[in-house]
Amino acid sequence: MLTVEAAGARVARDLEDAERMTNETLRAMSRLQMSMLNVRLDTDLPQYQGQIAVIRLQEAQKQMVDAMTNLTKVHKAMRDDFTKITGLPDEPGRCPVTGELEIAGRNTALG
């Protein structure tokens, strides 16, 4: 049977992997968008060509940003629980802080 500390360490690694993969996905989507827009600018195709695809990609990007926001909330909630259970201090800068997260000019409650 795992100790709470060992289980917490495993969850922390998995959470960091999920956060990293979400950011990598956002970066890949951004590269795709750049490539799509370069086709418009660097070829003789009409400037509006592929507009529906650009719109759908931006919708997917927004969903990934929302997913990252939710992962941040998960991270904070899990950290709060782990700190309560173990009594171990939080490592500064590693986890979201209490309160709110500033996102694109709006505040999103983390609690």
Biopython code that builds the backbone (N, CA, C, O; Angstrom):
import numpy as np
from Bio.PDB.StructureBuilder import StructureBuilder

atoms = [
    (1, "MET", "N", (0.844, -1.187, 0.000)),
    (1, "MET", "CA", (0.000, 0.000, 0.000)),
    (1, "MET", "C", (0.885, 1.244, 0.000)),
    (1, "MET", "O", (1.898, 1.301, 0.697)),
    (2, "LEU", "N", (0.488, 2.236, -0.789)),
    (2, "LEU", "CA", (1.240, 3.485, -0.893)),
    (2, "LEU", "C", (0.988, 4.376, 0.321)),
    (2, "LEU", "O", (-0.084, 4.346, 0.925)),
    (3, "THR", "N", (1.988, 5.155, 0.657)),
    (3, "THR", "CA", (1.776, 6.190, 1.661)),
    (3, "THR", "C", (1.075, 7.361, 0.972)),
    (3, "THR", "O", (1.089, 7.464, -0.254)),
    (4, "VAL", "N", (0.469, 8.232, 1.758)),
    (4, "VAL", "CA", (-0.190, 9.410, 1.200)),
    (4, "VAL", "C", (0.832, 10.272, 0.461)),
    (4, "VAL", "O", (0.536, 10.819, -0.601)),
    (5, "GLU", "N", (2.032, 10.392, 1.025)),
    (5, "GLU", "CA", (3.062, 11.212, 0.391)),
    (5, "GLU", "C", (3.465, 10.642, -0.967)),
    (5, "GLU", "O", (3.613, 11.389, -1.935)),
    (6, "ALA", "N", (3.645, 9.309, -1.042)),
    (6, "ALA", "CA", (4.036, 8.677, -2.306)),
    (6, "ALA", "C", (2.920, 8.792, -3.340)),
    (6, "ALA", "O", (3.179, 9.061, -4.513)),
    (7, "ALA", "N", (1.689, 8.588, -2.907)),
    (7, "ALA", "CA", (0.555, 8.718, -3.820)),
    (7, "ALA", "C", (0.436, 10.158, -4.303)),
    (7, "ALA", "O", (0.163, 10.405, -5.478)),
    (8, "GLY", "N", (0.642, 11.109, -3.390)),
    (8, "GLY", "CA", (0.587, 12.520, -3.754)),
    (8, "GLY", "C", (1.658, 12.893, -4.760)),
    (8, "GLY", "O", (1.412, 13.674, -5.679)),
    (9, "ALA", "N", (2.852, 12.333, -4.585)),
    (9, "ALA", "CA", (3.942, 12.606, -5.523)),
    (9, "ALA", "C", (3.597, 12.073, -6.916)),
    (9, "ALA", "O", (3.897, 12.718, -7.920)),
    (10, "ARG", "N", (2.974, 10.909, -6.973)),
    (10, "ARG", "CA", (2.576, 10.346, -8.268)),
    (10, "ARG", "C", (1.511, 11.222, -8.928)),
    (10, "ARG", "O", (1.589, 11.509, -10.122)),
    (11, "VAL", "N", (0.528, 11.640, -8.153)),
    (11, "VAL", "CA", (-0.519, 12.510, -8.687)),
    (11, "VAL", "C", (0.095, 13.820, -9.181)),
    (11, "VAL", "O", (-0.284, 14.322, -10.239)),
    (12, "ALA", "N", (1.042, 14.376, -8.418)),
    (12, "ALA", "CA", (1.692, 15.631, -8.821)),
    (12, "ALA", "C", (2.397, 15.468, -10.163)),
    (12, "ALA", "O", (2.304, 16.348, -11.018)),
    (13, "ARG", "N", (3.095, 14.363, -10.359)),
    (13, "ARG", "CA", (3.775, 14.114, -11.649)),
    (13, "ARG", "C", (2.755, 14.009, -12.779)),
    (13, "ARG", "O", (2.942, 14.583, -13.851)),
    (14, "ASP", "N", (1.672, 13.268, -12.527)),
    (14, "ASP", "CA", (0.651, 13.102, -13.562)),
    (14, "ASP", "C", (-0.030, 14.430, -13.896)),
    (14, "ASP", "O", (-0.330, 14.709, -15.057)),
    (15, "LEU", "N", (-0.268, 15.239, -12.874)),
    (15, "LEU", "CA", (-0.886, 16.540, -13.094)),
    (15, "LEU", "C", (0.040, 17.448, -13.907)),
    (15, "LEU", "O", (-0.409, 18.123, -14.834)),
    (16, "GLU", "N", (1.308, 17.466, -13.565)),
    (16, "GLU", "CA", (2.265, 18.274, -14.324)),
    (16, "GLU", "C", (2.355, 17.797, -15.771)),
    (16, "GLU", "O", (2.498, 18.609, -16.685)),
    (17, "ASP", "N", (2.272, 16.481, -15.981)),
    (17, "ASP", "CA", (2.255, 15.956, -17.353)),
    (17, "ASP", "C", (1.021, 16.458, -18.100)),
    (17, "ASP", "O", (1.120, 16.868, -19.257)),
    (18, "ALA", "N", (-0.140, 16.428, -17.445)),
    (18, "ALA", "CA", (-1.381, 16.883, -18.083)),
    (18, "ALA", "C", (-1.288, 18.367, -18.427)),
    (18, "ALA", "O", (-1.714, 18.787, -19.502)),
    (19, "GLU", "N", (-0.729, 19.160, -17.508)),
    (19, "GLU", "CA", (-0.568, 20.593, -17.772)),
    (19, "GLU", "C", (0.389, 20.829, -18.940)),
    (19, "GLU", "O", (0.121, 21.655, -19.812)),
    (20, "ARG", "N", (1.492, 20.109, -18.952)),
    (20, "ARG", "CA", (2.471, 20.257, -20.037)),
    (20, "ARG", "C", (1.853, 19.850, -21.378)),
    (20, "ARG", "O", (2.042, 20.540, -22.380)),
    (21, "MET", "N", (1.114, 18.731, -21.403)),
    (21, "MET", "CA", (0.507, 18.268, -22.653)),
    (21, "MET", "C", (-0.541, 19.259, -23.157)),
    (21, "MET", "O", (-0.676, 19.462, -24.364)),
    (22, "THR", "N", (-1.278, 19.873, -22.241)),
    (22, "THR", "CA", (-2.260, 20.879, -22.644)),
    (22, "THR", "C", (-1.557, 22.056, -23.298)),
    (22, "THR", "O", (-1.998, 22.543, -24.339)),
    (23, "ASN", "N", (-0.469, 22.516, -22.697)),
    (23, "ASN", "CA", (0.293, 23.618, -23.287)),
    (23, "ASN", "C", (0.932, 23.220, -24.607)),
    (23, "ASN", "O", (0.983, 24.028, -25.534)),
    (24, "GLU", "N", (1.418, 21.991, -24.709)),
    (24, "GLU", "CA", (2.001, 21.525, -25.975)),
    (24, "GLU", "C", (0.931, 21.466, -27.061)),
    (24, "GLU", "O", (1.199, 21.785, -28.219)),
    (25, "THR", "N", (-0.273, 21.060, -26.691)),
    (25, "THR", "CA", (-1.374, 21.015, -27.651)),
    (25, "THR", "C", (-1.722, 22.419, -28.123)),
    (25, "THR", "O", (-1.940, 22.642, -29.314)),
    (26, "LEU", "N", (-1.774, 23.367, -27.188)),
    (26, "LEU", "CA", (-2.039, 24.755, -27.572)),
    (26, "LEU", "C", (-0.958, 25.286, -28.509)),
    (26, "LEU", "O", (-1.257, 25.990, -29.475)),
    (27, "ARG", "N", (0.285, 24.949, -28.224)),
    (27, "ARG", "CA", (1.378, 25.392, -29.093)),
    (27, "ARG", "C", (1.249, 24.772, -30.481)),
    (27, "ARG", "O", (1.456, 25.455, -31.484)),
    (28, "ALA", "N", (0.912, 23.492, -30.548)),
    (28, "ALA", "CA", (0.744, 22.826, -31.843)),
    (28, "ALA", "C", (-0.414, 23.444, -32.622)),
    (28, "ALA", "O", (-0.330, 23.615, -33.839)),
    (29, "MET", "N", (-1.490, 23.777, -31.920)),
    (29, "MET", "CA", (-2.625, 24.416, -32.590)),
    (29, "MET", "C", (-2.235, 25.798, -33.118)),
    (29, "MET", "O", (-2.674, 26.205, -34.194)),
    (30, "SER", "N", (-1.423, 26.503, -32.366)),
    (30, "SER", "CA", (-0.961, 27.819, -32.820)),
    (30, "SER", "C", (-0.095, 27.698, -34.071)),
    (30, "SER", "O", (-0.205, 28.503, -34.996)),
    (31, "ARG", "N", (0.770, 26.681, -34.086)),
    (31, "ARG", "CA", (1.591, 26.456, -35.289)),
    (31, "ARG", "C", (0.702, 26.130, -36.479)),
    (31, "ARG", "O", (0.936, 26.611, -37.587)),
    (32, "LEU", "N", (-0.325, 25.308, -36.245)),
    (32, "LEU", "CA", (-1.257, 24.960, -37.317)),
    (32, "LEU", "C", (-1.958, 26.206, -37.842)),
    (32, "LEU", "O", (-2.093, 26.386, -39.053)),
    (33, "GLN", "N", (-2.400, 27.058, -36.938)),
    (33, "GLN", "CA", (-3.070, 28.278, -37.369)),
    (33, "GLN", "C", (-2.118, 29.149, -38.201)),
    (33, "GLN", "O", (-2.508, 29.700, -39.231)),
    (34, "MET", "N", (-0.891, 29.263, -37.752)),
    (34, "MET", "CA", (0.099, 30.045, -38.500)),
    (34, "MET", "C", (0.268, 29.458, -39.905)),
    (34, "MET", "O", (0.306, 30.200, -40.886)),
    (35, "SER", "N", (0.369, 28.145, -40.002)),
    (35, "SER", "CA", (0.514, 27.507, -41.314)),
    (35, "SER", "C", (-0.703, 27.769, -42.192)),
    (35, "SER", "O", (-0.577, 28.046, -43.385)),
    (36, "MET", "N", (-1.876, 27.678, -41.588)),
    (36, "MET", "CA", (-3.109, 27.907, -42.357)),
    (36, "MET", "C", (-3.160, 29.340, -42.889)),
    (36, "MET", "O", (-3.526, 29.569, -44.042)),
    (37, "LEU", "N", (-2.796, 30.289, -42.052)),
    (37, "LEU", "CA", (-2.823, 31.685, -42.479)),
    (37, "LEU", "C", (-1.709, 31.976, -43.491)),
    (37, "LEU", "O", (-1.884, 32.806, -44.383)),
    (38, "ASN", "N", (-0.576, 31.303, -43.356)),
    (38, "ASN", "CA", (0.502, 31.467, -44.337)),
    (38, "ASN", "C", (0.067, 31.008, -45.725)),
    (38, "ASN", "O", (0.486, 31.587, -46.727)),
    (39, "VAL", "N", (-0.763, 29.981, -45.791)),
    (39, "VAL", "CA", (-1.274, 29.536, -47.085)),
    (39, "VAL", "C", (-2.038, 30.679, -47.745)),
    (39, "VAL", "O", (-1.886, 30.921, -48.942)),
    (40, "ARG", "N", (-2.848, 31.372, -46.976)),
    (40, "ARG", "CA", (-3.600, 32.502, -47.525)),
    (40, "ARG", "C", (-2.668, 33.607, -48.027)),
    (40, "ARG", "O", (-2.899, 34.200, -49.080)),
    (41, "LEU", "N", (-1.623, 33.867, -47.260)),
    (41, "LEU", "CA", (-0.754, 34.998, -47.574)),
    (41, "LEU", "C", (0.319, 34.672, -48.603)),
    (41, "LEU", "O", (0.768, 35.552, -49.338)),
    (42, "ASP", "N", (0.726, 33.419, -48.655)),
    (42, "ASP", "CA", (1.875, 33.053, -49.486)),
    (42, "ASP", "C", (1.507, 32.355, -50.784)),
    (42, "ASP", "O", (2.390, 31.924, -51.526)),
    (43, "THR", "N", (0.227, 32.240, -51.067)),
    (43, "THR", "CA", (-0.205, 31.603, -52.321)),
    (43, "THR", "C", (-1.185, 32.521, -53.035)),
    (43, "THR", "O", (-1.516, 33.606, -52.556)),
    (44, "ASP", "N", (-1.632, 32.063, -54.172)),
    (44, "ASP", "CA", (-2.602, 32.835, -54.952)),
    (44, "ASP", "C", (-4.044, 32.527, -54.563)),
    (44, "ASP", "O", (-4.974, 32.997, -55.219)),
    (45, "LEU", "N", (-4.238, 31.751, -53.512)),
    (45, "LEU", "CA", (-5.600, 31.443, -53.069)),
    (45, "LEU", "C", (-6.279, 32.700, -52.539)),
    (45, "LEU", "O", (-5.611, 33.617, -52.061)),
    (46, "PRO", "N", (-7.591, 32.741, -52.622)),
    (46, "PRO", "CA", (-8.305, 33.905, -52.064)),
    (46, "PRO", "C", (-8.045, 34.026, -50.553)),
    (46, "PRO", "O", (-7.872, 33.023, -49.861)),
    (47, "GLN", "N", (-8.020, 35.265, -50.059)),
    (47, "GLN", "CA", (-7.718, 35.519, -48.657)),
    (47, "GLN", "C", (-8.754, 34.924, -47.714)),
    (47, "GLN", "O", (-8.461, 34.716, -46.536)),
    (48, "TYR", "N", (-9.940, 34.650, -48.195)),
    (48, "TYR", "CA", (-10.998, 34.075, -47.358)),
    (48, "TYR", "C", (-11.006, 32.546, -47.388)),
    (48, "TYR", "O", (-11.778, 31.914, -46.666)),
    (49, "GLN", "N", (-10.152, 31.956, -48.220)),
    (49, "GLN", "CA", (-10.125, 30.499, -48.363)),
    (49, "GLN", "C", (-9.839, 29.837, -47.011)),
    (49, "GLN", "O", (-8.901, 30.228, -46.316)),
    (50, "GLY", "N", (-10.626, 28.857, -46.645)),
    (50, "GLY", "CA", (-10.399, 28.118, -45.414)),
    (50, "GLY", "C", (-10.912, 28.809, -44.161)),
    (50, "GLY", "O", (-10.534, 28.435, -43.050)),
    (51, "GLN", "N", (-11.771, 29.814, -44.325)),
    (51, "GLN", "CA", (-12.250, 30.578, -43.169)),
    (51, "GLN", "C", (-12.981, 29.695, -42.159)),
    (51, "GLN", "O", (-12.804, 29.864, -40.952)),
    (52, "ILE", "N", (-13.783, 28.773, -42.628)),
    (52, "ILE", "CA", (-14.509, 27.877, -41.709)),
    (52, "ILE", "C", (-13.519, 27.057, -40.883)),
    (52, "ILE", "O", (-13.726, 26.855, -39.686)),
    (53, "ALA", "N", (-12.459, 26.592, -41.508)),
    (53, "ALA", "CA", (-11.443, 25.827, -40.777)),
    (53, "ALA", "C", (-10.737, 26.696, -39.739)),
    (53, "ALA", "O", (-10.449, 26.228, -38.637)),
    (54, "VAL", "N", (-10.456, 27.951, -40.076)),
    (54, "VAL", "CA", (-9.823, 28.866, -39.115)),
    (54, "VAL", "C", (-10.748, 29.077, -37.917)),
    (54, "VAL", "O", (-10.298, 29.054, -36.772)),
    (55, "ILE", "N", (-12.022, 29.279, -38.179)),
    (55, "ILE", "CA", (-12.993, 29.472, -37.095)),
    (55, "ILE", "C", (-13.051, 28.237, -36.200)),
    (55, "ILE", "O", (-13.049, 28.356, -34.975)),
    (56, "ARG", "N", (-13.103, 27.078, -36.795)),
    (56, "ARG", "CA", (-13.181, 25.837, -35.996)),
    (56, "ARG", "C", (-11.913, 25.620, -35.174)),
    (56, "ARG", "O", (-11.976, 25.160, -34.034)),
    (57, "LEU", "N", (-10.770, 25.951, -35.756)),
    (57, "LEU", "CA", (-9.517, 25.813, -35.021)),
    (57, "LEU", "C", (-9.489, 26.773, -33.824)),
    (57, "LEU", "O", (-9.048, 26.401, -32.737)),
    (58, "GLN", "N", (-9.954, 27.985, -34.027)),
    (58, "GLN", "CA", (-9.983, 28.924, -32.913)),
    (58, "GLN", "C", (-10.948, 28.469, -31.824)),
    (58, "GLN", "O", (-10.691, 28.692, -30.641)),
    (59, "GLU", "N", (-12.039, 27.845, -32.200)),
    (59, "GLU", "CA", (-12.954, 27.286, -31.202)),
    (59, "GLU", "C", (-12.261, 26.173, -30.409)),
    (59, "GLU", "O", (-12.419, 26.072, -29.193)),
    (60, "ALA", "N", (-11.500, 25.349, -31.112)),
    (60, "ALA", "CA", (-10.761, 24.277, -30.435)),
    (60, "ALA", "C", (-9.701, 24.861, -29.501)),
    (60, "ALA", "O", (-9.487, 24.346, -28.404)),
    (61, "GLN", "N", (-9.034, 25.940, -29.937)),
    (61, "GLN", "CA", (-8.042, 26.593, -29.079)),
    (61, "GLN", "C", (-8.692, 27.137, -27.818)),
    (61, "GLN", "O", (-8.127, 27.005, -26.732)),
    (62, "LYS", "N", (-9.862, 27.744, -27.936)),
    (62, "LYS", "CA", (-10.562, 28.258, -26.770)),
    (62, "LYS", "C", (-10.901, 27.126, -25.813)),
    (62, "LYS", "O", (-10.780, 27.281, -24.598)),
    (63, "GLN", "N", (-11.321, 25.998, -26.351)),
    (63, "GLN", "CA", (-11.636, 24.849, -25.497)),
    (63, "GLN", "C", (-10.391, 24.370, -24.751)),
    (63, "GLN", "O", (-10.481, 23.963, -23.592)),
    (64, "MET", "N", (-9.230, 24.417, -25.411)),
    (64, "MET", "CA", (-7.987, 24.013, -24.738)),
    (64, "MET", "C", (-7.597, 25.018, -23.659)),
    (64, "MET", "O", (-7.108, 24.627, -22.599)),
    (65, "VAL", "N", (-7.805, 26.304, -23.915)),
    (65, "VAL", "CA", (-7.529, 27.320, -22.894)),
    (65, "VAL", "C", (-8.453, 27.091, -21.700)),
    (65, "VAL", "O", (-8.019, 27.174, -20.551)),
    (66, "ASP", "N", (-9.719, 26.804, -21.971)),
    (66, "ASP", "CA", (-10.657, 26.499, -20.883)),
    (66, "ASP", "C", (-10.230, 25.249, -20.124)),
    (66, "ASP", "O", (-10.352, 25.192, -18.900)),
    (67, "ALA", "N", (-9.732, 24.253, -20.839)),
    (67, "ALA", "CA", (-9.248, 23.033, -20.189)),
    (67, "ALA", "C", (-8.070, 23.347, -19.276)),
    (67, "ALA", "O", (-7.979, 22.814, -18.170)),
    (68, "MET", "N", (-7.168, 24.210, -19.736)),
    (68, "MET", "CA", (-6.022, 24.584, -18.906)),
    (68, "MET", "C", (-6.478, 25.331, -17.657)),
    (68, "MET", "O", (-5.927, 25.126, -16.575)),
    (69, "THR", "N", (-7.471, 26.189, -17.798)),
    (69, "THR", "CA", (-8.031, 26.887, -16.642)),
    (69, "THR", "C", (-8.596, 25.886, -15.641)),
    (69, "THR", "O", (-8.385, 26.019, -14.435)),
    (70, "ASN", "N", (-9.308, 24.893, -16.137)),
    (70, "ASN", "CA", (-9.863, 23.872, -15.241)),
    (70, "ASN", "C", (-8.773, 23.027, -14.607)),
    (70, "ASN", "O", (-8.888, 22.654, -13.440)),
    (71, "LEU", "N", (-7.717, 22.719, -15.348)),
    (71, "LEU", "CA", (-6.590, 21.990, -14.753)),
    (71, "LEU", "C", (-5.930, 22.803, -13.641)),
    (71, "LEU", "O", (-5.487, 22.249, -12.635)),
    (72, "THR", "N", (-5.870, 24.130, -13.832)),
    (72, "THR", "CA", (-5.318, 24.992, -12.790)),
    (72, "THR", "C", (-6.171, 24.906, -11.530)),
    (72, "THR", "O", (-5.645, 24.866, -10.418)),
    (73, "LYS", "N", (-7.477, 24.879, -11.707)),
    (73, "LYS", "CA", (-8.386, 24.741, -10.563)),
    (73, "LYS", "C", (-8.219, 23.374, -9.895)),
    (73, "LYS", "O", (-8.237, 23.270, -8.669)),
    (74, "VAL", "N", (-8.058, 22.336, -10.706)),
    (74, "VAL", "CA", (-7.801, 20.993, -10.167)),
    (74, "VAL", "C", (-6.509, 21.007, -9.359)),
    (74, "VAL", "O", (-6.454, 20.476, -8.250)),
    (75, "HIS", "N", (-5.477, 21.615, -9.919)),
    (75, "HIS", "CA", (-4.168, 21.673, -9.276)),
    (75, "HIS", "C", (-4.293, 22.328, -7.895)),
    (75, "HIS", "O", (-3.786, 21.811, -6.900)),
    (76, "LYS", "N", (-4.970, 23.463, -7.858)),
    (76, "LYS", "CA", (-5.115, 24.168, -6.594)),
    (76, "LYS", "C", (-5.916, 23.354, -5.576)),
    (76, "LYS", "O", (-5.534, 23.266, -4.409)),
    (77, "ALA", "N", (-7.012, 22.768, -6.012)),
    (77, "ALA", "CA", (-7.846, 21.985, -5.098)),
    (77, "ALA", "C", (-7.083, 20.781, -4.548)),
    (77, "ALA", "O", (-7.170, 20.469, -3.360)),
    (78, "MET", "N", (-6.334, 20.110, -5.424)),
    (78, "MET", "CA", (-5.566, 18.944, -4.977)),
    (78, "MET", "C", (-4.453, 19.369, -4.028)),
    (78, "MET", "O", (-4.174, 18.680, -3.047)),
    (79, "ARG", "N", (-3.818, 20.502, -4.316)),
    (79, "ARG", "CA", (-2.746, 20.984, -3.450)),
    (79, "ARG", "C", (-3.290, 21.344, -2.081)),
    (79, "ARG", "O", (-2.680, 21.027, -1.059)),
    (80, "ASP", "N", (-4.457, 22.017, -2.060)),
    (80, "ASP", "CA", (-5.085, 22.361, -0.782)),
    (80, "ASP", "C", (-5.391, 21.103, 0.030)),
    (80, "ASP", "O", (-5.128, 21.058, 1.232)),
    (81, "ASP", "N", (-5.947, 20.082, -0.627)),
    (81, "ASP", "CA", (-6.252, 18.823, 0.068)),
    (81, "ASP", "C", (-4.978, 18.155, 0.579)),
    (81, "ASP", "O", (-4.930, 17.697, 1.720)),
    (82, "PHE", "N", (-3.947, 18.100, -0.262)),
    (82, "PHE", "CA", (-2.697, 17.446, 0.133)),
    (82, "PHE", "C", (-2.069, 18.155, 1.331)),
    (82, "PHE", "O", (-1.569, 17.514, 2.255)),
    (83, "THR", "N", (-2.103, 19.495, 1.300)),
    (83, "THR", "CA", (-1.524, 20.265, 2.409)),
    (83, "THR", "C", (-2.299, 20.011, 3.700)),
    (83, "THR", "O", (-1.702, 19.882, 4.769)),
    (84, "LYS", "N", (-3.628, 19.939, 3.600)),
    (84, "LYS", "CA", (-4.456, 19.665, 4.789)),
    (84, "LYS", "C", (-4.178, 18.269, 5.343)),
    (84, "LYS", "O", (-4.071, 18.083, 6.555)),
    (85, "ILE", "N", (-4.064, 17.298, 4.453)),
    (85, "ILE", "CA", (-3.890, 15.905, 4.887)),
    (85, "ILE", "C", (-2.510, 15.674, 5.482)),
    (85, "ILE", "O", (-2.380, 15.034, 6.526)),
    (86, "THR", "N", (-1.479, 16.193, 4.824)),
    (86, "THR", "CA", (-0.106, 15.882, 5.243)),
    (86, "THR", "C", (0.487, 16.903, 6.191)),
    (86, "THR", "O", (1.398, 16.590, 6.958)),
    (87, "GLY", "N", (-0.024, 18.121, 6.144)),
    (87, "GLY", "CA", (0.566, 19.182, 6.943)),
    (87, "GLY", "C", (1.879, 19.686, 6.375)),
    (87, "GLY", "O", (2.561, 20.493, 7.007)),
    (88, "LEU", "N", (2.240, 19.219, 5.189)),
    (88, "LEU", "CA", (3.484, 19.665, 4.552)),
    (88, "LEU", "C", (3.280, 21.035, 3.904)),
    (88, "LEU", "O", (2.195, 21.325, 3.399)),
    (89, "PRO", "N", (4.305, 21.869, 3.917)),
    (89, "PRO", "CA", (4.160, 23.198, 3.312)),
    (89, "PRO", "C", (4.144, 23.129, 1.788)),
    (89, "PRO", "O", (4.653, 22.189, 1.178)),
    (90, "ASP", "N", (3.550, 24.141, 1.209)),
    (90, "ASP", "CA", (3.519, 24.263, -0.245)),
    (90, "ASP", "C", (4.867, 24.789, -0.722)),
    (90, "ASP", "O", (5.501, 25.590, -0.034)),
    (91, "GLU", "N", (5.306, 24.345, -1.892)),
    (91, "GLU", "CA", (6.535, 24.870, -2.480)),
    (91, "GLU", "C", (6.191, 26.154, -3.219)),
    (91, "GLU", "O", (5.393, 26.123, -4.155)),
    (92, "PRO", "N", (6.772, 27.282, -2.823)),
    (92, "PRO", "CA", (6.436, 28.563, -3.461)),
    (92, "PRO", "C", (6.640, 28.525, -4.981)),
    (92, "PRO", "O", (7.660, 28.044, -5.475)),
    (93, "GLY", "N", (5.639, 29.047, -5.709)),
    (93, "GLY", "CA", (5.733, 29.148, -7.151)),
    (93, "GLY", "C", (5.389, 27.892, -7.915)),
    (93, "GLY", "O", (5.294, 27.933, -9.142)),
    (94, "ARG", "N", (5.198, 26.778, -7.235)),
    (94, "ARG", "CA", (4.934, 25.532, -7.937)),
    (94, "ARG", "C", (3.448, 25.316, -8.196)),
    (94, "ARG", "O", (3.066, 24.699, -9.190)),
    (95, "CYS", "N", (2.615, 25.827, -7.296)),
    (95, "CYS", "CA", (1.179, 25.581, -7.394)),
    (95, "CYS", "C", (0.414, 26.893, -7.434)),
    (95, "CYS", "O", (0.900, 27.918, -6.954)),
    (96, "PRO", "N", (-0.787, 26.860, -8.010)),
    (96, "PRO", "CA", (-1.620, 28.063, -8.012)),
    (96, "PRO", "C", (-1.899, 28.516, -6.581)),
    (96, "PRO", "O", (-2.035, 27.701, -5.668)),
    (97, "VAL", "N", (-1.981, 29.823, -6.410)),
    (97, "VAL", "CA", (-2.237, 30.372, -5.085)),
    (97, "VAL", "C", (-3.726, 30.527, -4.857)),
    (97, "VAL", "O", (-4.526, 30.433, -5.788)),
    (98, "THR", "N", (-4.089, 30.766, -3.606)),
    (98, "THR", "CA", (-5.497, 30.952, -3.287)),
    (98, "THR", "C", (-6.008, 32.231, -3.911)),
    (98, "THR", "O", (-5.221, 33.097, -4.293)),
    (99, "GLY", "N", (-7.285, 32.355, -4.016)),
    (99, "GLY", "CA", (-7.876, 33.562, -4.567)),
    (99, "GLY", "C", (-8.316, 33.372, -5.988)),
    (99, "GLY", "O", (-9.037, 32.429, -6.314)),
    (100, "GLU", "N", (-7.873, 34.282, -6.837)),
    (100, "GLU", "CA", (-8.343, 34.280, -8.214)),
    (100, "GLU", "C", (-7.183, 34.261, -9.187)),
    (100, "GLU", "O", (-6.073, 34.684, -8.866)),
    (101, "LEU", "N", (-7.452, 33.775, -10.354)),
    (101, "LEU", "CA", (-6.481, 33.706, -11.435)),
    (101, "LEU", "C", (-6.865, 34.758, -12.463)),
    (101, "LEU", "O", (-7.997, 34.775, -12.946)),
    (102, "GLU", "N", (-5.935, 35.626, -12.795)),
    (102, "GLU", "CA", (-6.195, 36.670, -13.783)),
    (102, "GLU", "C", (-6.083, 36.055, -15.167)),
    (102, "GLU", "O", (-5.025, 35.552, -15.546)),
    (103, "ILE", "N", (-7.178, 36.096, -15.924)),
    (103, "ILE", "CA", (-7.203, 35.511, -17.259)),
    (103, "ILE", "C", (-7.784, 36.529, -18.228)),
    (103, "ILE", "O", (-8.961, 36.878, -18.143)),
    (104, "ALA", "N", (-6.966, 36.993, -19.134)),
    (104, "ALA", "CA", (-7.411, 37.866, -20.229)),
    (104, "ALA", "C", (-8.331, 38.974, -19.740)),
    (104, "ALA", "O", (-9.398, 39.211, -20.306)),
    (105, "GLY", "N", (-7.898, 39.651, -18.673)),
    (105, "GLY", "CA", (-8.677, 40.780, -18.203)),
    (105, "GLY", "C", (-9.847, 40.429, -17.318)),
    (105, "GLY", "O", (-10.545, 41.322, -16.837)),
    (106, "ARG", "N", (-10.080, 39.139, -17.088)),
    (106, "ARG", "CA", (-11.179, 38.777, -16.195)),
    (106, "ARG", "C", (-10.623, 37.883, -15.097)),
    (106, "ARG", "O", (-9.635, 37.176, -15.300)),
    (107, "ASN", "N", (-11.242, 37.916, -13.970)),
    (107, "ASN", "CA", (-10.816, 37.075, -12.856)),
    (107, "ASN", "C", (-11.609, 35.790, -12.859)),
    (107, "ASN", "O", (-12.821, 35.795, -13.071)),
    (108, "THR", "N", (-10.927, 34.698, -12.626)),
    (108, "THR", "CA", (-11.586, 33.406, -12.545)),
    (108, "THR", "C", (-11.287, 32.831, -11.170)),
    (108, "THR", "O", (-10.127, 32.613, -10.821)),
    (109, "ALA", "N", (-12.311, 32.592, -10.405)),
    (109, "ALA", "CA", (-12.122, 32.060, -9.063)),
    (109, "ALA", "C", (-11.514, 30.672, -9.146)),
    (109, "ALA", "O", (-11.943, 29.839, -9.945)),
    (110, "LEU", "N", (-10.506, 30.429, -8.308)),
    (110, "LEU", "CA", (-9.856, 29.118, -8.283)),
    (110, "LEU", "C", (-10.512, 28.161, -7.301)),
    (110, "LEU", "O", (-10.283, 26.954, -7.380)),
    (111, "GLY", "N", (-11.283, 28.642, -6.421)),
    (111, "GLY", "CA", (-11.860, 27.804, -5.377)),
    (111, "GLY", "C", (-12.982, 26.950, -5.820)),
    (111, "GLY", "O", (-13.543, 26.202, -5.018)),
]
sb = StructureBuilder()
sb.init_structure("model")
sb.init_model(0)
sb.init_chain("A")
sb.init_seg("    ")
for serial, (resi, resn, name, xyz) in enumerate(atoms, 1):
    if name == "N":
        sb.init_residue(resn, " ", resi, " ")
    sb.init_atom(name, np.array(xyz, "f"), 0.0, 1.0, " ", f" {name:<3s}", serial, name[0])
structure = sb.get_structure()
